[in-house]
Structure formats: structure tokens, C-alpha cells
Amino acid sequence: MKNRKIANAIFALCAKTSGLIFALVLSILVARIFGISATGIITLGTSCGTLVGYFGSAGLNQSMTKFVASNLVLGKGEMLAPVIRMVYLFSFGATVFISSLILLLLGLKKEMAFDGNEYILFSVFFLGSALNFASLASVGVVRGLKKPWQSVMLEGVPVPLVSLIILGLGFFGVSDFDFWLYSILWLLGVVGVINFRLVICRYFLRNVPGGRIHPNIEIPSLKDMLVYSRPFLIGSISTLALVNVDNIMLGFMVSNEDLGGYSIAYRLAALLMILQAITDSFTAPRIAELGAQKNWLKAIEVSSKACSYVIALACPVMIVFFFFGKNIVGIWGAEFVRYVDVLYVLLIGQFVNVACGPAGKVLMYGEFGWLRNAICIGALGIDIALNYIFILKYGYLGAAIATSFSIACMQFCFWLAAGKVSHLYIVPKVKYIMQVLGIKG
């Protein structure tokens, strides 16, 4: 069992690293071929689309991990296929409707935020990102089936890989290849990725055991699933908004060039989040099972071990970025170097983020989703207010300060709350911190 976990962790690391490399190479090529302004348009479109995609799916993509893991434990595997089909149809239908409505409203008021044809380019990346995120229900299913590295691969690798292939083939094979053609081909590539995820999800479901304990299973309705996913929707949409609100507000308050430079700095700082995503891929199903069993002490133990691994990997990354930040940012182009201060500020907030580990998962997968949601909503309110004030005063650097502060506060509150519900406040604070860091004593 231990060797299997190690193998899954290594495969997850390889899959996440591959997706990360593809995404970084893609952003470098886009910045160098199409320029910093195009980078800003893509960032604004994908940030808005991500939020709409999650809201349109009503949190069902996130809740599928817990739903699948819990029902497999109870021997209700045969209900998964019809429920997943229902979730897919609802997610895509709602996402397309909300996306169309928002794009229509923005089109009527596009002179307030866009110039010329930027609205059309924004719409392409907005719709593609929304549909891509709505399809992540399949990733949640695969993760719930305890396929950690496969879920990481399905989530982070296909879109940047397909985008990179399209950019390479188009740039080297089409004489008049430009940003317009790339955006259309990118949207078609996203549609292909969505179908690929669905095929893989169906493949893994073929070997799921059926009703071993409960042969006569009542299939939950869409209303039941929406009620089931409500805690995930409120908490996760708040978390997603928290990490995207800076890009969205900058997109409507500063130039595309400043947004493009900021987005690259944020992308680099978010490398630390990749470490947390890797651990989540194999700790989330376990925490979901322990939450269903109300075994909070074991759940926080899993979270604490994940913390120690993430911190050990994050420290070297922080050192490299602080010493060689200008050289790294300069890879995207000379015009990006002046945004290196944004990278330094964001790194501080992201380090606190990953250092707290999957404490939020302990709350989300148990009876304390309401507490996690309250923390998320509070942090989001603070983030929006601080971003508005600081962007007006300090520009893009103000957005970095506001975002780092808000993310750090939210994750620290998760960490404290997870300790509270797990009855670990009886442990002296110093000893608990030593446990989180993996220090014996």
C-alpha cells in the first residue's frame, strides 16, 4: 500500500509537471509571438470563463469526488453512471446559457471595457474556458475512483498540450497565422479535450463494482445532487473568485499590457500551488472517506503529513525565484521584467497558501462545509475591497498585495479551523506546528 501511494505521488508529480511545462512554454510563445497585449486578453477571458464554468456546473464537478468515493465505500457503484450523465448535461447546459447571457450583456456594453475587435477575442477564450471547466466533472469522478495521477493528467495536461500543438503547427505551417486564427483553433481544441475526458471517464467506470451491499439503489435526482453540491459551490466559487478577481478587476481597470505582465508573474508564483494540487490528488479521496466516517483526528493527520511534504518542496522553489526572478521573468520578453516585484509579493502569499496544506479539504468533506464557506466568503469580500482600493492607488502591484494578503488569511483560517474541529486545540501550539512540519520531538 505504501509503495502504491509513493508510485501514485510520483506519477502525479510527472503529470502535473508535464502540464505545467506545456502551459509555461505556451505562455512564452504566445507572449513572444503575439505580444504582451494578447497575453492580457487571454488572461481576462480565461479568468472570467473559469468562474462562469464553475458557477454553471453548480459545484457538481467538485462534489463528484466525494460522491463517488462515498458511494463506492457503501457499495453503490452502479448508481454512478446515470448520475454522472445527468451532471454532465446540466453542467454544460447551464454553462452555455450563463456564458451566452454574460457575453451578450458585455457586447452591449463593450465600449466600457474593450476596444475594436478585442471583444470577439475575449469571447472566444471566455467561452472555451467556461466549457473546459464545466467538463471537470469527469476529473472529479476519476479522482473519486482513486486514480490520482490520472485525474491530475486529465485536469492539467490536455488543454495546454493541444494549445501548444495548435500554436506550433499553425505558426510553422500557415503563412498568415495570427492571433485570430490561433484563438479559433484553440476553441476547437478545447472541444476535443472535453470529449477526450468523457471517453476516459467512461473507460474507468467500466470496472466499477455495482451494488454489493445495496442491490436496490434509488438514483438521486438532479435536485438532490444540487443540494448535495451546495457547500462545494459556495466555498469553491469563493476560492476560485479569490484567485481570479485580481485578473478580472485589472482587466477592467488597467491596460491589457499591465494585465499581461501581471498574469505572467502570477503564473510563476502559482507554481507553488502545483505542489498542493499534487498532494490533493491522492489525499482528497482519503479525507473524503474519513470525513464520511467522522474520523477527524485521522483526517487532520493526513493533512499534516501533506503539509510537511509541500513545505519541503516549496522552500527551494521560493529561493530560486527570489534570487533569479528577473532572469526567469525575462524569458517571456524584456517588457515583462518590470513586473518582477509582483512575483515577489505573490510568492509570499502563495507560500502561506501551500504551507497550510489541505486543511480546507478537512472542512469541506465533513460536516463543517458551512465553516469553510464562511471563511471563503469573508476572504473574498476582503479581497475585492482591497483590490479595488489598492489597484486605484498602486496599480498592478496593489493587486498583488491585496491578493497575497487575502489568500494567506483564508488559508491560515482554514488551518486554525481544521485544528478546532479535530479537537487538536488541546495540543500546545508549538507541538502542533512541529507536527505539521514533520519535526519529531
Backbone torsions as a table, in degrees:
resi	resn	phi	psi	omega
1	MET	NA	-43.2	-179.9
2	LYS	-64.3	-42.8	178.3
3	ASN	-63.0	-35.1	178.9
4	ARG	-66.0	-41.9	178.7
5	LYS	-63.8	-40.6	178.6
6	ILE	-63.8	-43.6	178.7
7	ALA	-62.4	-42.5	178.3
8	ASN	-62.5	-39.7	179.0
9	ALA	-64.5	-40.9	179.8
10	ILE	-66.4	-44.9	178.8
11	PHE	-63.6	-39.8	178.6
12	ALA	-63.8	-40.2	178.1
13	LEU	-63.0	-43.2	179.0
14	CYS	-64.3	-43.0	-179.6
15	ALA	-65.3	-44.8	-179.2
16	LYS	-67.0	-39.7	179.1
17	THR	-64.7	-39.4	178.6
18	SER	-62.3	-47.8	177.7
19	GLY	-60.8	-38.5	179.0
20	LEU	-65.2	-43.8	179.7
21	ILE	-63.1	-44.3	178.3
22	PHE	-60.2	-43.4	-178.7
23	ALA	-65.9	-40.3	-179.7
24	LEU	-68.0	-44.5	178.5
25	VAL	-62.6	-40.1	178.6
26	LEU	-61.6	-45.9	-179.0
27	SER	-65.1	-35.5	177.7
28	ILE	-64.6	-45.8	-179.2
29	LEU	-66.1	-41.2	178.5
30	VAL	-61.8	-43.9	-179.2
31	ALA	-65.0	-40.4	-177.0
32	ARG	-79.4	-30.4	-178.2
33	ILE	-86.9	-47.2	-174.2
34	PHE	-101.6	-17.8	175.6
35	GLY	101.8	172.4	-175.4
36	ILE	-70.6	-30.4	179.4
37	SER	-67.1	-41.5	177.6
38	ALA	-63.1	-36.4	176.4
39	THR	-60.4	-40.2	178.4
40	GLY	-65.5	-41.3	179.0
41	ILE	-63.3	-44.4	178.6
42	ILE	-61.8	-42.6	-179.4
43	THR	-61.9	-46.1	-179.6
44	LEU	-64.6	-43.9	-179.5
45	GLY	-64.1	-46.2	-178.2
46	THR	-69.9	-34.7	178.7
47	SER	-65.8	-46.7	178.0
48	CYS	-65.0	-42.0	-179.0
49	GLY	-65.0	-35.6	178.7
50	THR	-61.9	-45.5	179.5
51	LEU	-64.5	-43.8	-179.3
52	VAL	-65.6	-39.7	178.8
53	GLY	-61.5	-40.6	179.4
54	TYR	-72.4	-42.2	179.6
55	PHE	-64.3	-38.4	179.3
56	GLY	-65.1	-32.5	178.8
57	SER	-85.4	-0.7	173.5
58	ALA	57.7	29.9	178.8
59	GLY	77.9	1.8	-177.2
60	LEU	-65.4	-32.6	-179.8
61	ASN	-64.1	-37.8	179.1
62	GLN	-75.5	-39.3	-176.3
63	SER	-71.7	-17.4	-177.8
64	MET	-64.0	-29.2	178.0
65	THR	-61.0	-48.7	179.8
66	LYS	-68.5	-41.1	-178.4
67	PHE	-60.5	-46.7	-178.3
68	VAL	-67.9	-48.1	-177.8
69	ALA	-61.6	-43.6	-177.6
70	SER	-66.3	-42.5	-176.8
71	ASN	-74.3	-25.9	173.8
72	LEU	-68.6	-38.8	177.7
73	VAL	-62.8	-37.8	-178.6
74	LEU	-83.4	-1.2	-180.0
75	GLY	76.1	30.0	-178.6
76	LYS	-109.8	40.3	-175.7
77	GLY	-64.3	-27.5	-174.8
78	GLU	-72.0	-14.2	179.5
79	MET	-82.7	-9.5	-170.1
80	LEU	-67.3	-46.1	-174.5
81	ALA	-57.8	-51.7	179.4
82	PRO	-64.7	-35.1	179.1
83	VAL	-66.7	-42.7	-180.0
84	ILE	-63.9	-40.2	178.0
85	ARG	-61.2	-43.2	179.5
86	MET	-64.5	-42.3	179.4
87	VAL	-63.0	-42.1	180.0
88	TYR	-61.0	-49.0	-178.0
89	LEU	-61.6	-42.7	179.1
90	PHE	-65.9	-45.0	-176.6
91	SER	-59.4	-48.0	-178.2
92	PHE	-70.9	-39.4	179.2
93	GLY	-62.4	-48.4	-179.2
94	ALA	-66.4	-38.2	-179.4
95	THR	-65.6	-44.1	178.9
96	VAL	-63.4	-41.0	-179.6
97	PHE	-64.4	-48.9	-178.3
98	ILE	-66.4	-40.3	178.9
99	SER	-61.4	-45.1	-179.5
100	SER	-62.9	-40.5	179.8
101	LEU	-64.6	-45.0	-179.4
102	ILE	-66.4	-42.9	179.4
103	LEU	-64.5	-34.8	177.0
104	LEU	-65.8	-44.5	179.3
105	LEU	-65.0	-41.4	178.1
106	LEU	-67.4	-33.6	178.5
107	GLY	-64.9	-37.2	178.4
108	LEU	-70.5	-26.2	-178.4
109	LYS	-116.6	23.6	-171.8
110	LYS	-63.8	-22.9	-179.5
111	GLU	-66.9	-14.6	180.0
112	MET	-78.9	-24.1	-174.3
113	ALA	-130.5	-19.2	-172.4
114	PHE	-125.1	157.7	176.1
115	ASP	-121.3	131.8	173.0
116	GLY	58.6	-125.9	-174.9
117	ASN	-88.6	5.4	-179.3
118	GLU	-61.7	-29.9	-179.8
119	TYR	-60.9	-41.7	-179.1
120	ILE	-66.6	-44.5	178.9
121	LEU	-63.0	-42.6	176.7
122	PHE	-59.5	-42.2	-177.8
123	SER	-62.0	-38.8	-179.5
124	VAL	-62.4	-49.7	-178.6
125	PHE	-72.1	-30.3	176.1
126	PHE	-63.2	-52.9	-177.4
127	LEU	-66.2	-42.4	179.4
128	GLY	-61.0	-43.6	-179.9
129	SER	-67.2	-38.2	179.0
130	ALA	-62.9	-46.3	179.4
131	LEU	-66.1	-39.8	178.3
132	ASN	-60.1	-43.4	-177.9
133	PHE	-72.3	-33.9	178.0
134	ALA	-64.0	-26.3	-178.7
135	SER	-80.6	-2.8	-177.2
136	LEU	-73.9	-1.8	172.6
137	ALA	-58.2	-35.4	178.3
138	SER	-64.9	-35.0	177.8
139	VAL	-66.8	-41.1	176.9
140	GLY	-61.4	-36.7	177.7
141	VAL	-65.2	-48.0	-179.4
142	VAL	-62.6	-38.7	177.6
143	ARG	-65.0	-40.0	178.0
144	GLY	-66.6	-25.8	176.7
145	LEU	-79.9	7.5	179.5
146	LYS	62.6	48.0	172.7
147	LYS	-116.7	72.9	-169.0
148	PRO	-63.4	-50.2	-175.7
149	TRP	-73.4	-29.8	176.5
150	GLN	-65.9	-38.3	179.0
151	SER	-67.9	-37.9	177.3
152	VAL	-63.3	-41.6	-179.7
153	MET	-65.2	-44.7	-178.9
154	LEU	-64.8	-32.0	-176.3
155	GLU	-79.4	-45.5	-168.8
156	GLY	-107.1	-14.3	-172.8
157	VAL	-94.0	-46.8	-168.1
158	PRO	-58.5	-48.3	-174.5
159	VAL	-64.1	-51.1	178.1
160	PRO	-64.4	-33.0	179.1
161	LEU	-66.8	-48.0	178.6
162	VAL	-62.2	-41.3	179.0
163	SER	-62.3	-40.3	179.8
164	LEU	-65.9	-40.9	178.1
165	ILE	-63.8	-44.1	179.2
166	ILE	-62.0	-44.1	-179.5
167	LEU	-64.2	-42.4	-179.8
168	GLY	-66.7	-48.5	-179.6
169	LEU	-65.1	-40.9	-179.5
170	GLY	-68.0	-42.4	-176.2
171	PHE	-69.4	-37.8	-177.3
172	PHE	-93.1	-13.4	-176.3
173	GLY	-112.5	-12.6	-177.9
174	VAL	-121.3	125.0	-175.0
175	SER	-68.2	-34.3	-177.7
176	ASP	-106.7	31.5	179.4
177	PHE	-64.8	125.7	-179.6
178	ASP	-139.2	-174.4	-176.2
179	PHE	-63.8	-34.6	178.7
180	TRP	-62.5	-50.0	-178.5
181	LEU	-64.7	-40.2	178.7
182	TYR	-60.9	-42.8	-177.7
183	SER	-63.3	-40.6	179.5
184	ILE	-67.8	-44.6	178.8
185	LEU	-64.5	-35.2	178.4
186	TRP	-62.3	-43.5	179.7
187	LEU	-62.3	-42.1	177.0
188	LEU	-64.0	-37.6	177.5
189	GLY	-63.9	-38.5	177.9
190	VAL	-62.4	-41.3	177.0
191	VAL	-59.8	-40.3	176.3
192	GLY	-64.0	-39.6	178.7
193	VAL	-63.8	-41.2	179.5
194	ILE	-57.9	-45.9	179.1
195	ASN	-67.2	-35.5	178.1
196	PHE	-63.1	-43.9	178.6
197	ARG	-61.6	-40.4	-179.2
198	LEU	-65.3	-39.5	178.4
199	VAL	-63.4	-45.4	179.4
200	ILE	-63.4	-41.9	179.4
201	CYS	-60.3	-44.8	178.2
202	ARG	-62.8	-36.0	-179.7
203	TYR	-62.9	-46.0	-179.7
204	PHE	-68.8	-30.8	-179.4
205	LEU	-71.0	-17.5	-179.0
206	ARG	-63.0	-29.7	-175.7
207	ASN	-101.9	13.8	179.7
208	VAL	-79.1	129.3	178.7
209	PRO	-67.2	151.4	-177.5
210	GLY	-90.3	-148.6	-172.1
211	GLY	-77.3	82.7	-178.0
212	ARG	-73.8	-32.9	-178.2
213	ILE	-103.6	-40.2	-177.6
214	HIS	-119.5	89.1	-177.4
215	PRO	-64.9	-34.6	179.3
216	ASN	-97.7	97.7	-172.8
217	ILE	-107.0	132.2	175.0
218	GLU	-89.4	118.6	-177.9
219	ILE	-73.1	126.1	179.6
220	PRO	-66.2	148.4	179.1
221	SER	-83.3	171.2	176.8
222	LEU	-61.2	-38.7	178.4
223	LYS	-61.6	-41.6	177.8
224	ASP	-61.7	-42.0	-178.9
225	MET	-68.1	-36.1	178.3
226	LEU	-67.2	-39.4	175.8
227	VAL	-65.0	-40.5	179.5
228	TYR	-62.3	-37.2	-174.6
229	SER	-90.3	-3.4	-175.1
230	ARG	-55.8	-45.9	178.4
231	PRO	-60.8	-35.3	179.5
232	PHE	-68.7	-38.2	-179.3
233	LEU	-63.8	-50.2	-175.6
234	ILE	-64.1	-48.3	-177.6
235	GLY	-69.5	-44.8	-174.6
236	SER	-74.9	-35.3	177.7
237	ILE	-66.9	-33.6	176.2
238	SER	-66.9	-41.5	179.1
239	THR	-65.3	-44.6	178.6
240	LEU	-63.0	-42.7	178.1
241	ALA	-61.9	-36.3	-179.1
242	LEU	-62.4	-36.9	-178.1
243	VAL	-92.0	-3.7	178.8
244	ASN	-118.2	-14.2	-174.6
245	VAL	-63.9	-31.6	178.9
246	ASP	-65.3	-44.3	178.1
247	ASN	-63.2	-41.7	-178.2
248	ILE	-67.0	-45.7	-178.9
249	MET	-68.0	-38.4	176.0
250	LEU	-63.8	-37.0	-178.9
251	GLY	-61.5	-29.0	-179.2
252	PHE	-104.6	-0.1	-177.0
253	MET	-122.2	-19.1	179.1
254	VAL	-129.9	-177.8	-178.7
255	SER	-75.9	161.6	175.6
256	ASN	-61.0	-32.6	-179.8
257	GLU	-64.3	-46.5	179.4
258	ASP	-65.4	-38.7	177.7
259	LEU	-64.7	-40.2	178.3
260	GLY	-62.5	-43.7	177.7
261	GLY	-65.2	-41.6	178.7
262	TYR	-63.3	-41.2	-176.5
263	SER	-63.3	-35.7	178.5
264	ILE	-68.3	-42.0	177.2
265	ALA	-62.1	-40.5	179.3
266	TYR	-66.9	-39.3	179.2
267	ARG	-60.3	-41.1	179.8
268	LEU	-68.7	-42.9	178.6
269	ALA	-64.6	-32.6	-178.9
270	ALA	-71.4	-5.1	175.0
271	LEU	-57.8	-31.1	178.4
272	LEU	-65.4	-32.4	179.4
273	MET	-66.6	-24.2	178.6
274	ILE	-61.2	-37.2	179.7
275	LEU	-62.6	-40.9	178.4
276	GLN	-68.6	-38.1	179.6
277	ALA	-63.3	-35.8	179.3
278	ILE	-64.4	-47.0	179.2
279	THR	-66.0	-36.4	179.1
280	ASP	-62.4	-30.6	-175.9
281	SER	-62.9	-28.9	178.4
282	PHE	-115.9	-8.0	174.4
283	THR	-93.4	-27.8	-177.1
284	ALA	-59.4	-48.3	178.2
285	PRO	-60.9	-38.3	-179.8
286	ARG	-66.8	-43.0	178.0
287	ILE	-65.1	-36.0	177.7
288	ALA	-62.5	-42.3	178.5
289	GLU	-64.4	-45.0	-179.0
290	LEU	-66.9	-33.9	177.0
291	GLY	-65.8	-40.3	177.8
292	ALA	-64.3	-29.9	178.8
293	GLN	-89.3	-1.2	-178.3
294	LYS	59.4	31.2	178.4
295	ASN	-94.8	76.7	-173.0
296	TRP	-69.9	-35.4	-179.3
297	LEU	-62.6	-41.8	179.1
298	LYS	-69.9	-36.0	179.2
299	ALA	-63.4	-44.2	-179.8
300	ILE	-70.7	-27.1	175.8
301	GLU	-66.3	-42.6	175.9
302	VAL	-61.3	-42.9	179.3
303	SER	-63.1	-40.8	-178.4
304	SER	-65.4	-40.6	177.8
305	LYS	-64.1	-40.2	177.7
306	ALA	-62.0	-37.4	177.9
307	CYS	-57.9	-46.2	-176.2
308	SER	-63.6	-39.5	179.2
309	TYR	-66.4	-43.9	-177.8
310	VAL	-65.5	-42.8	-179.1
311	ILE	-62.9	-41.4	-179.8
312	ALA	-62.4	-34.0	179.5
313	LEU	-83.2	-29.7	-174.9
314	ALA	-74.9	-33.9	-176.1
315	CYS	-59.5	-48.2	177.7
316	PRO	-61.4	-36.2	178.7
317	VAL	-63.9	-42.8	178.5
318	MET	-59.5	-44.0	-178.0
319	ILE	-63.3	-43.6	179.8
320	VAL	-61.3	-45.4	-177.4
321	PHE	-67.2	-37.4	-178.5
322	PHE	-71.9	-30.6	-179.3
323	PHE	-88.5	-31.3	-174.7
324	PHE	-122.9	25.7	-176.1
325	GLY	-58.1	-45.9	-178.2
326	LYS	-62.8	-41.7	179.4
327	ASN	-65.6	-37.8	-178.3
328	ILE	-70.2	-47.2	179.5
329	VAL	-63.4	-34.1	-179.8
330	GLY	-63.6	-15.1	178.1
331	ILE	-61.6	-33.2	-179.4
332	TRP	-75.4	-17.4	-179.4
333	GLY	140.7	155.3	-177.1
334	ALA	-61.7	-30.4	-177.5
335	GLU	-70.8	-11.9	-179.7
336	PHE	-90.2	-15.0	-172.8
337	VAL	-62.6	-33.1	-176.8
338	ARG	-69.7	-4.6	178.6
339	TYR	-100.0	14.6	-177.2
340	VAL	-67.3	-29.9	177.7
341	ASP	-61.5	-33.3	176.4
342	VAL	-61.8	-40.5	178.8
343	LEU	-60.6	-44.9	-178.6
344	TYR	-62.0	-43.5	-178.9
345	VAL	-66.7	-44.0	-178.3
346	LEU	-66.9	-32.4	-179.8
347	LEU	-61.2	-36.5	-179.4
348	ILE	-63.4	-47.5	179.1
349	GLY	-64.9	-38.4	-179.2
350	GLN	-70.1	-31.0	178.3
351	PHE	-65.9	-44.1	176.6
352	VAL	-61.9	-37.7	180.0
353	ASN	-58.0	-53.8	-176.6
354	VAL	-75.8	-28.2	-178.4
355	ALA	-66.8	-25.3	178.5
356	CYS	-78.9	-9.1	174.4
357	GLY	65.7	-162.7	-177.4
358	PRO	-84.5	38.8	179.9
359	ALA	-60.6	-34.5	177.9
360	GLY	-62.3	-30.5	178.8
361	LYS	-67.0	-34.1	178.5
362	VAL	-60.6	-39.4	179.0
363	LEU	-74.5	-43.7	-172.8
364	MET	-67.8	-39.3	-175.2
365	TYR	-89.1	4.5	178.2
366	GLY	-116.2	-148.3	-178.7
367	GLU	-88.9	3.3	-171.7
368	PHE	-112.4	30.9	176.2
369	GLY	-61.4	-33.2	179.7
370	TRP	-63.0	-35.3	179.9
371	LEU	-70.1	-41.9	176.4
372	ARG	-62.4	-41.6	179.3
373	ASN	-62.7	-41.4	179.5
374	ALA	-62.4	-40.7	178.8
375	ILE	-65.4	-43.6	-179.5
376	CYS	-62.2	-45.5	-178.6
377	ILE	-64.9	-41.1	177.5
378	GLY	-62.6	-44.1	179.3
379	ALA	-65.0	-37.8	179.1
380	LEU	-65.1	-42.3	177.2
381	GLY	-60.6	-42.8	177.9
382	ILE	-64.1	-41.1	-177.8
383	ASP	-64.3	-44.4	180.0
384	ILE	-62.7	-45.6	-179.2
385	ALA	-63.8	-46.0	-178.8
386	LEU	-67.0	-39.2	178.5
387	ASN	-61.6	-44.0	-179.2
388	TYR	-62.8	-45.2	-178.1
389	ILE	-68.5	-47.0	-174.9
390	PHE	-73.4	-33.2	177.8
391	ILE	-65.8	-41.1	177.7
392	LEU	-61.6	-33.8	-175.0
393	LYS	-92.3	-41.8	-173.3
394	TYR	-117.7	-0.8	179.8
395	GLY	72.7	-142.4	-176.1
396	TYR	-64.5	-29.4	177.3
397	LEU	-67.4	-34.1	176.3
398	GLY	-62.9	-36.0	177.0
399	ALA	-64.0	-38.7	178.5
400	ALA	-64.6	-42.4	179.7
401	ILE	-63.7	-46.9	-178.5
402	ALA	-63.9	-43.0	-177.8
403	THR	-67.1	-44.8	179.9
404	SER	-61.9	-44.0	-179.7
405	PHE	-63.0	-44.6	-176.8
406	SER	-67.1	-44.0	179.9
407	ILE	-64.7	-43.2	179.8
408	ALA	-62.6	-42.2	179.3
409	CYS	-64.0	-43.2	-178.8
410	MET	-62.8	-48.3	-177.7
411	GLN	-67.1	-35.5	178.0
412	PHE	-66.3	-37.4	176.2
413	CYS	-66.1	-37.9	174.7
414	PHE	-57.9	-45.8	-176.9
415	TRP	-61.7	-44.7	178.9
416	LEU	-66.4	-42.8	-177.9
417	ALA	-66.1	-39.4	179.1
418	ALA	-63.0	-38.4	176.1
419	GLY	-65.2	-35.9	-178.8
420	LYS	-68.0	-49.4	-176.8
421	VAL	-71.7	-19.0	178.8
422	SER	-92.7	7.5	178.8
423	HIS	60.1	30.3	-179.6
424	LEU	-95.6	6.1	176.6
425	TYR	-73.8	-11.7	175.0
426	ILE	-72.9	-16.5	177.8
427	VAL	-83.6	132.3	177.5
428	PRO	-54.7	146.0	-174.8
429	LYS	-58.7	-40.7	-178.1
430	VAL	-63.1	-42.6	-179.5
431	LYS	-66.4	-36.9	179.3
432	TYR	-66.2	-41.8	177.8
433	ILE	-63.1	-39.7	176.8
434	MET	-62.1	-37.6	178.7
435	GLN	-65.4	-43.4	179.7
436	VAL	-61.6	-40.5	-178.4
437	LEU	-80.2	-6.1	178.8
438	GLY	78.0	22.0	-178.1
439	ILE	-93.2	129.8	179.6
440	LYS	-84.0	142.4	178.5
441	GLY	167.2	NA	NA
